[in-house]
Amino acid sequence: MTLPIILVVIVMVAGFAATIAIGQSKTNKEGNPGYFHQTGKKWANLSWIYVVCTIAIVAVLIYALNR
């Protein structure tokens, strides 16, 4: 059961890194200057999505490990 946990963590870290890379890319900054208005609200919403997904994945893994 260790392999699925490792794979989930790898996918989560890769998704987080890709999100940060896209958000900070030069193309994104030039292509949509309005993107950086209300950044606090956008980061808060994104953080909540990550928190909810992390909790859901942990719950599924705990359930799978205790079956």
Backbone bond lengths (Angstrom), bond angles and torsions (degrees), N, CA, C in turn:
res aa  C-N    CA-C-N  psi(-1)  N-CA   C-N-CA  omega(-1)  CA-C   N-CA-C  phi
1 M - - - 1.454 - - 1.524 112.59 -
2 T 1.305 116.98 -7.88 1.456 119.81 -179.39 1.526 111.49 -70.10
3 L 1.324 117.31 -36.38 1.452 120.72 -178.19 1.526 112.73 -59.75
4 P 1.340 120.67 -47.01 1.472 119.29 177.95 1.535 112.82 -60.11
5 I 1.313 116.53 -37.06 1.469 119.91 179.24 1.526 109.78 -64.77
6 I 1.319 116.50 -44.05 1.462 120.55 179.22 1.527 110.49 -62.89
7 L 1.333 116.89 -42.81 1.461 120.55 179.43 1.526 111.85 -63.21
8 V 1.307 117.27 -40.76 1.464 121.04 178.86 1.526 110.25 -63.82
9 V 1.306 116.82 -43.97 1.469 120.51 179.80 1.528 109.85 -63.63
10 I 1.321 117.66 -41.50 1.466 120.93 179.07 1.529 111.00 -62.02
11 V 1.329 116.77 -44.41 1.470 120.43 179.51 1.527 110.46 -64.09
12 M 1.339 117.32 -41.69 1.463 120.21 179.97 1.529 111.40 -64.20
13 V 1.312 117.30 -43.91 1.461 120.94 -179.78 1.529 110.14 -65.89
14 A 1.337 116.88 -41.34 1.461 120.25 178.40 1.529 110.97 -63.24
15 G 1.323 117.57 -41.45 1.463 121.26 178.02 1.516 111.89 -63.69
16 F 1.316 116.23 -42.09 1.458 120.64 178.63 1.532 110.61 -63.94
17 A 1.337 116.50 -45.68 1.463 120.60 -179.88 1.533 110.88 -63.01
18 A 1.322 117.05 -40.90 1.464 120.50 179.17 1.528 110.90 -65.40
19 T 1.317 116.74 -39.63 1.465 120.89 178.69 1.523 110.57 -61.38
20 I 1.316 116.78 -46.02 1.464 120.95 179.45 1.532 110.19 -64.60
21 A 1.338 116.72 -43.64 1.465 120.44 -178.78 1.523 111.44 -62.05
22 I 1.300 117.43 -42.97 1.464 120.99 179.34 1.527 110.39 -66.71
23 G 1.308 116.73 -42.79 1.467 120.49 -179.40 1.515 113.33 -64.31
24 Q 1.310 117.32 -30.83 1.463 121.20 -176.87 1.527 113.14 -99.22
25 S 1.324 118.31 0.45 1.467 120.65 -176.10 1.531 111.65 -67.18
26 K 1.322 115.21 148.87 1.463 121.14 -179.93 1.527 110.74 -63.60
27 T 1.328 116.36 -40.26 1.467 120.83 179.67 1.526 111.02 -60.55
28 N 1.310 116.30 -41.68 1.456 119.71 -179.74 1.528 111.12 -66.25
29 K 1.309 117.11 -40.09 1.465 120.89 -179.93 1.532 111.19 -66.98
30 E 1.325 116.64 -38.97 1.462 120.21 -179.98 1.522 111.66 -77.28
31 G 1.324 116.96 -36.96 1.459 121.22 -174.38 1.514 114.06 -72.94
32 N 1.311 117.88 -28.66 1.453 120.59 -177.04 1.530 109.09 -144.14
33 P 1.325 117.40 82.31 1.466 119.03 -178.19 1.530 113.07 -63.47
34 G 1.313 117.83 -23.06 1.463 120.60 177.93 1.517 113.58 -73.61
35 Y 1.316 116.31 -9.01 1.472 120.80 -178.77 1.525 111.31 -61.04
36 F 1.298 117.11 -32.62 1.456 120.09 -174.36 1.533 113.55 -90.10
37 H 1.315 117.49 12.47 1.457 120.14 170.84 1.518 107.70 -85.17
38 Q 1.294 116.54 138.02 1.464 123.41 -178.49 1.523 111.72 56.33
39 T 1.330 116.97 45.16 1.456 119.99 -177.74 1.526 111.86 -65.05
40 G 1.317 117.10 -32.67 1.465 119.55 179.77 1.516 111.35 -58.93
41 K 1.325 116.80 -43.25 1.461 121.05 179.57 1.523 110.78 -65.59
42 K 1.335 116.14 -41.10 1.470 119.50 -179.67 1.528 111.14 -66.03
43 W 1.334 117.07 -43.27 1.464 120.17 178.71 1.518 110.94 -66.53
44 A 1.314 117.33 -36.19 1.465 119.92 177.62 1.522 110.61 -64.40
45 N 1.325 117.34 -43.79 1.465 120.43 178.17 1.527 111.21 -63.17
46 L 1.307 116.67 -43.81 1.458 120.60 178.84 1.532 110.70 -63.67
47 S 1.313 116.34 -40.17 1.469 120.01 178.59 1.518 111.23 -62.15
48 W 1.331 116.71 -41.76 1.465 119.71 178.38 1.523 111.60 -62.93
49 I 1.325 117.16 -37.88 1.466 120.11 177.39 1.525 109.71 -61.87
50 Y 1.330 117.02 -45.03 1.461 120.22 178.42 1.527 111.50 -63.74
51 V 1.310 117.94 -41.30 1.466 121.18 179.98 1.525 110.32 -63.27
52 V 1.319 117.34 -47.05 1.466 121.10 -179.24 1.527 110.52 -62.96
53 C 1.318 116.83 -44.43 1.469 120.09 179.71 1.530 111.31 -64.78
54 T 1.313 116.95 -40.24 1.461 120.46 178.39 1.518 110.71 -62.58
55 I 1.319 117.39 -45.06 1.464 121.08 178.74 1.527 110.42 -62.79
56 A 1.324 117.14 -42.21 1.465 120.62 179.63 1.528 110.84 -63.37
57 I 1.310 116.83 -43.74 1.463 120.05 -179.46 1.523 110.97 -66.28
58 V 1.312 117.26 -42.34 1.468 120.53 177.94 1.524 110.14 -61.81
59 A 1.332 117.63 -42.17 1.463 120.86 179.07 1.532 111.01 -62.38
60 V 1.322 117.03 -43.13 1.472 120.37 179.14 1.518 110.69 -64.86
61 L 1.328 117.04 -42.10 1.450 120.04 179.17 1.532 111.90 -65.62
62 I 1.304 117.92 -41.49 1.467 120.94 176.89 1.514 110.33 -61.59
63 Y 1.327 116.26 -44.38 1.464 119.81 177.38 1.526 111.25 -61.04
64 A 1.340 116.40 -44.25 1.465 120.19 -178.34 1.525 111.46 -65.56
65 L 1.320 117.00 -37.65 1.463 120.88 -179.24 1.536 112.30 -72.72
66 N 1.304 117.22 -26.12 1.481 120.73 -177.55 1.518 113.15 -96.09
67 R 1.323 117.78 2.92 1.474 120.42 179.54 1.487 112.30 -70.02
